[in-house]
Amino acid sequence: MCLVVNSLVQNQIESNAIKELPEQSVDVVNPTTLILLGLIAIAGLWSFSLLLEYLIPD
């Protein structure tokens, strides 16, 4: 009987610990990440335009 009660209490503690874990939503994007990705995209387009200018001069 004591073993069953102990097992039930342990299961309750574990389920409460799982519920207390912070939930991070995948939909939330850090603004710093967006800024960095934007700068990388701009740098990529700029370097591509330099490459085109080098390969096909006016």
Secondary structure, DSSP 4 states (H G I P E B T S, - for coil): -HHHHHHHHHHHHHHHHHHTSPPPPTT---HHHHHHHHHHHHHHHHHHHHHHHHHS--
